[in-house]
Amino acid sequence: MLLFPFPKAMLVAAVADFEGTMLFVSHDRHVLGALSNRVLELTPEGVCPYGGGYSEYVARTGQEAPGLHPGGRGGGLCGLSLKP
């Protein structure tokens, strides 16, 4: 689904009251902060779940955006692997 033709405020308002599970990927920090209540960081070592929204993720990792960690690797503080 392509969402960018809609104003950001309209998008946030439309999905903010949704009570189901939603997976979204965004580079927009406002959208991430307004809609997220859990962050999953995908790293070469595996998946790092962070309880709380985007602001809690930033506070815990010190990173403003995933993928911008020194050395080009994820900045996750854990190493949960998706491998069997």
C-alpha positions, -999 to +999 in steps of 0.1 A: +000+000+000+014+034-010+006+060+017+028+090+010+002+110-011-017+116+021-007+144+046+012+130+075-013+142+101-041+125+083-022+092+082-013+094+119-049+102+128-063+074+107-042+047+122-038+060+158-071+045+169-065+011+153-066-015+180-051-045+161-015-053+153+003-032+127+037-036+113+051-005+096+084+007+084+091+045+082+120+069+081+097+096+095+105+101+132+072+119+138+052+089+124+074+065+144+070+084+176+032+089+172+023+053+163+049+029+177+045+011+210+072-015+203+103-015+182+120-045+166+155-037+154+168-060+127+206-065+130+231-089+115+231-107+148+193-111+149+162-093+162+163-069+192+129-061+206+125-029+225+094-024+247+080+011+244+079+033+214+104+050+193+114+076+219+122+047+243+143+030+216+163+062+211+168+067+248+180+031+253+203+029+222+213+065+219+206+062+181+182+085+163+176+061+134+181+024+129+210+015+106+231+045+116+252+027+142+290+030+141+307+004+120+276-002+099+262-028+122+231-028+143+233-011+177+211-037+194+219-045+230+208-081+225+213-109+200+180-128+196+185-149+165+158-159+140+179-189+130+165-223+141 
